[in-house]
Amino acid sequence: MKLSIIITHYNEPWRTVKPMFDSLSLQRGIDWKEIEIIVVQDGEDGALERHLYAAYGLPVSAYTIPHGGVSTARNHGLDEAQGEYVMWCDCDDMFCQAFGLNMFMTAIKDEPDIIHSSFIEESDYKGYHLFRHENDMCFVHGKAFRKQFLIDTGIRFPTHIHKHEDGAMVRLAFLKTEKHLYISTPLYTWAWNPESVMRKNGVENSLVETYPELMKSREWFLDQLAESGMEEELKKQTAKVVFDCYYDFQKPEFIDPENTKYVVKDAKAFSELYAKYSEVYLSNDVKVLVETANKARSEAYSNGMQMEHMTIGQFIETVKQM
């Protein structure tokens, strides 16, 4: 078995899930004897009727587990997977290329630890838009991982985190290997679902409302580097986390007075993380801090920041007092 496609499901209705199975059934140039589809039902409430996806005639195995969140469901799929490679798909997404799996199966022949493709993000928030993500090393979308590599490195999804959980896991995987292969063709669509965990309240304030979870994810990521003895990488990544947070807090949603109740909680979450890793952050060479700040600034402006309102020092002191 070459590839295990793991699809996690909670309580999404069939009309939301159907495009994923439609897109799988349309895949061309592959041998389904080399591929398995694993559906992990996260809790019994809202479970899909199995005949709905069984009708496609695809090689599907289904498992129902006690409700524990998407990370627990993804890890269960990993444990059940028989493929040399695993790919996690959200049930409300879809493949946007009929030759998507063919490209992944071709890439597997080179035996990289990670195969990652560009993918399309769909949004219908304040007008229909499509965004292309290239060379992404954060989201789980459009990626396949060699299972033995994950086992050997002990990389799994953090089960105590239910939002922003994939960013930490994926970044950790890329840091632990240099054997990754990039497919520039967009193969996967992160589909618009206004009822999803991250989007049900719109996207305008999704970051400011979920920031404490993001801090948990970033802390777990740094903890994993520390536990792995990757001291130099820990220093650089701690600097990146601090500067990413600095610029996050200067985005419009964090400055909006209507979001003060969220920002206070967000500041507390950052303060706790900074207190834990401040010595590591300050141990960086000035050159590293400058390079990291420049990269973080560029990303922040491209992601909606309009101007810098304070220095990094002012930011750290301000959040400590909130």
N, C-alpha and C positions, 0 to 999 in steps of 0.2 A: 504494500500500500504506500503510495507516494504522498498523498495530500489528504489531510482531514480538515474539512470546513466546519467550524464550530459556530452555530447560530444560537444565541441565547434569547429566550423569550420570557416575558413576565406576564402581562395581561393585555398586550396589544391585540386589537381585533384582526380577524383574518384579512380584511380589506387593506390593512396596513402592512401585513406580512406578505401578502400575495405577490407584490412586485419582485421581492427577493427570489421566490421560487420560480416565477416567470423568467427572470433573468438567468437563473441557473439552467432552466430547461432549454434555453436558447443557445447555450455554449456550444461552440463548434471546434472541431479539430482536437478532441480529447477522447481518451478511453476511460469510461466511467468505472472500469474495473480497477483503476489506479487511484480512484478518489472516493472518499466517503463523506457523507454529510451527517453531522451530529447536531441534533436539536436538544438543548438543555432547557427544560421548563423550570423556571425559578419560582417554586411554590405551586400549589394546585389551583389556586384561584385564577380564573381567566385562562385556563389551559386550552390550547387549540385542539379541535377534533383531529385526530391523526389522519382520518381519511382525506382531509383537505389537501395535505401535502403528499400523502401516499399516492394520490391520483396521478402525480407527475411521473411515477415510475422511476424515480431517482433512488440511489442507494442511501436511504435515510435510517439512522438509528436514533431513537428518542429516549430521553431520560428525564424523570421528574425528581427534583430534589426539594428539601424544605427551603422556604424562602430565606435567602441570605444575601441577596444583592447581586449585581452583575459580576463583580469580581469573583465571588464564590462560584457562580454558574460557569464563568469562563475557565476557572481552575478545574472544575469538575470535567468539563469538556476536554481539557488537556490530559487529564488522567485517563479518560476513556479512549483517547485518540490512538488509532493504530497506524496512522500515517507517519512517514519520515518527517513531514512538515505539517505545521498547523497554521490555520488562518482563522482569525476571529471576525465574524460578521455580525453587525447589529441586525435584528430581524426586520427593522423598518428601513433598511438600505437596499441597494441593488447593484449589480454589475452594469456598467454602462457600455461595455464592449462585448460583443458576442465571441470574441477571441481572447477575452481576458484570462480565462483559466488556461488556455493554450499557451499564453505568454508566460504564466507562472510555471506551468509544467516544463516548458523549455528551459527556463531559468534554473529550475531545480537540478538539471543535469550538471551544472557547474558547482553544486554542493556548497553554496554560501550559507552562512548562519542566518542571514536575514535577506529576504527579497522585498523590496519596497517600490511601489509604483506611485506616480502622481495620481491624484484623485480629485473629483469634482465635489464641491460643497454646494448644495442647493439651498436657497433661501427664498421664502415668500413673505418675509417680514418687511413691510413698507415697500412692496413692489418686488416682482420676481427677479432674482439675480442668480448667477452661477459664478462660483469662485474656484479657481484652479489652485490646488496645493501641490507644489513641486519640492522634491527633496525633503519632504516632511519627516521629522524624527521625533514626533510627539504623539500624534493620533495613531490608533491601532488600525485605522482604515487603510485598505489596500496594501496589506503586508502579510508575509508568510514567514514563519520562524522554524528553523530546524529544531525538532523536538529534543534531540539529544543535547543540543547546545543549551536549551533552557534547563534541562535536567542537570547538566554538568555545572552550570553557573548558579543553580538554585533560584532562577528568576521565575516568579509567579506574580499574579495580580494581588495587591494588598487588600485583604478582605475587610479591613476596618474602614475602608474608604469607598464611598458610593458615587462620588462625582469627581471628575478630573483624575480618575484612577489610572487611565491608560497612559497619560503623559509621563508619569514617573516610571512605569514599567518599560515603556518603549525606549525612553531616553537611557535607562540603565542598560538595556540590551545593546544599544548602539555603542555605549561606552565600553562594553565588555568584549567587543569583537571589531575586527577590521575587515572581516569577510562578509561584506554585504554587497548586494547587486541591485542596481537601480534601473527601473523600467520607466522611461520618460512618458510613455503613452498613458493617458488617464484610463484606468480600468474599472474604477469603483466610484460609486456615487454615495456620498453622505447625504441621504435624502432629507428633505424638510418634513419634520413631524412636529406640529405645534403642541402635541401632547407629550412629547418626550421629557425626560427629567430635566434636561438642560435648557429646553426651549418653551416649556409650557407657560412661562411668564413673559415670553418675548425674549429678544436677544439684547435689548438695549441695556438692561440691568443684570443680565445673567451672571456676569463676573462679580460684580459688587455683592450680589446676594449669595453667591456660593463660595466666596473667598476663603472662609475658614476651612472648607473642604480642600481647597487648593493648597492652603498652608499645610494641611495634614499630608497631602500628596508630596509636596516639596520636602517636608521634613523626613518622610519615609525614604525618599530618594537619597537624601544626604546620609541618612542612617545606614542605608545599604552600602554606600561608598565607604563609610567609616568602618563598617563591619568587615568589608572586603580588604581593608588595609590599603586602599587606593588613596594615599594621603595627598599627593600632588593634585590628583583629579578632584579630590574633595575640596581642596582650597579653591581651585578655579571654579568649580560648580557652585560653591557657597557664594562666591562673588557674583556669579551670574544670577543666583536666586535673589540676593539682596538688591541688585540693580533692577532686576525684573519687577520686584515689588515696588521699588522706588518709583519707577515709571508707571506701574499700574495705578498707583495712588494719585497720579496726575492726569489720568484720563477723565473725560467729562462726567461720567457717571459717579466717580468718587468725589467730585467737587460739587455736584448738585446737592443743595441743602435738603432736598426731599429724601435723600438717601443717607442722612446723618446716622440714623439708627443702625444701618448696615455697616457704615464706615467705622463706627466705634468698635463694633465686633471684629471687623477686619483688622483694625489697628492692633487690637489685643492679640489676635491670632499671630500677626507678624511679630509683635514684640516678644512673644513667647519663643518663636522660632529664632529670632535674632539673639535673644539672651542665651540660647543653647549653643549657637554657632558663631557668636561675635568674635571670639578669639581666633577661630579658623579664618573668618573673613579678614580680620585685621592683619593676619600673618602673611597675606599676599604681597608680592612685590608691587610697587607702584605702577610699573609698566603693565602688569597683568590687569590691575584695576582699571587703568585708563582704556586698555583694549576692550575689556569686558563692558565698560560703561558705553563706549562708542557703539558697539554692536547692539546693546540693549536699547540705546537711544534710537537707533535706526529702526529697529523692530517696533518700538513703541509708536513712533510717528506713522509708520505704515499701518499700524493697528488702531489708529484713531486718536492718539494723543495730539493735542493742538499746541501746547507750549509747556515749558518747565516753570513751575511756580515756586520752587524752593531748591536749595542745594541738598545733596545727599545727607549731609550732617544735620541740616534743619529738619529734614524728613524723619530721620531716626529719633531725634529729640522730641519732635512733635507727636509721633505715634506713641512714644513711651508715656506721654502725659494724657493721652485720651482714655 
